Amino acid sequence: MSYITDSAVKFIVVHYSATWEDQKVTAADIERMHLARGFAKIGYHAFVRLSGVTEPGRDMTRPGFVEQGAQVYGHNGHSIGICWAGGLKRGHTINEGFDTRTPAQTASLIRWIDAQLERFGGDGMDPAKGPVVVGHRDFADAATQCPGFDAAVWWSAVQEQRARASRAKPAGLATLFQCIKEIFA
Ligand SMILES: [Zn+2]
């Protein structure tokens, strides 16, 4: 087992498992696949079932250190990775990847990424502040469609939606105070 320091982590990588959208795979199933490929254990740091249940993978419990993953060839020394179950659609070939995330999986992905940003810092978008959220396919040397969608664009949209929601509240209050002032003016 080798470990990397928290400060070495520059990327939070999103993967799909390249299994059928209705196939109920677990971290144990993925581990079996990875053992067959010669890995010591599951290569990801977390795995999200169709149900949204998130299972741990490589060790992240040691303060200040993360067990090095086996998830992006050539980039495991500076990244951590999460994988969600799915990506393949019935009626299509196994060479076509899709965003087949269930709403529960998307919610769990957001929760897990938030927890990592809490630990490693930043907003997942600005590399000056902390690790950035990317997809496996965003690495130039990765010949894959994984995770079937643009993870960086998706994460920016998640953050933008939050920013809008938090802006909306004070604006609403300000309008209310303005109304009250006008009523009593
Ligand atoms: Zn991948």
Residues whose N, C-alpha, C, O or C-beta is under 5 A from the ligand:
A	BS01	ZN	H15 Y16 Q71 H136 C146
